[in-house]
Amino acid sequence: MELLRQRILAEGENLGRGILKIDTFLNHQLDADLMVAIGEEIARRFTAARPNRILTAEVSGIVPAVMAARALGNIPVVYARKHKPITMREPVYVETAPSHTKGGEVNLMVSPEFLHAADRILIVDDFLATGRTIEALARIVQYAGATLVGIAVVVEKTFEGGREALQHWHVPIEAMAIITDMSDGRIVILESE
């Protein structure tokens, strides 16, 4: 996605240790027009998979997931919570995933009332790095007995091996921008398709 690629190159900041700061348009401040375009591109790539629900993790995955859901015909978006509110009844699906930016592990929780065996789930998230957060979300889909139909991410960092770690799910994995190298302070992005 050329527009996203240009924004990453213009505004992205390599903080070292594989951390890409894109807070000017995604992870802190949001660019609504860019998010709409990302949602439309995700929908274009996954319409044929016929998802009827999107699953993401709070917080930064929510906006791209909502934009994709809207472009896919306003399907529901479920986001895995990191803290259990008193309104979430037991039992809940719980998985643990590392937080690259927070350091340490976080719980991801989803109420069974929002994922069903008949659902066709598209996972949408902001980053694909090691794949462990998306792996946790995929296991939640599996616990629900639902069908995982695909994985969409805004940015993939290929050098962290996430795509390979997720291959066993046998679903399409689509990234709107693919970063191939962040060594020596660089940000190298694969040319658009």
Order of alpha helices (4+ residues) and beta strands (2+ residues): alpha-beta-beta-alpha-beta-alpha-beta-beta-beta-beta-alpha-beta-alpha-beta-beta
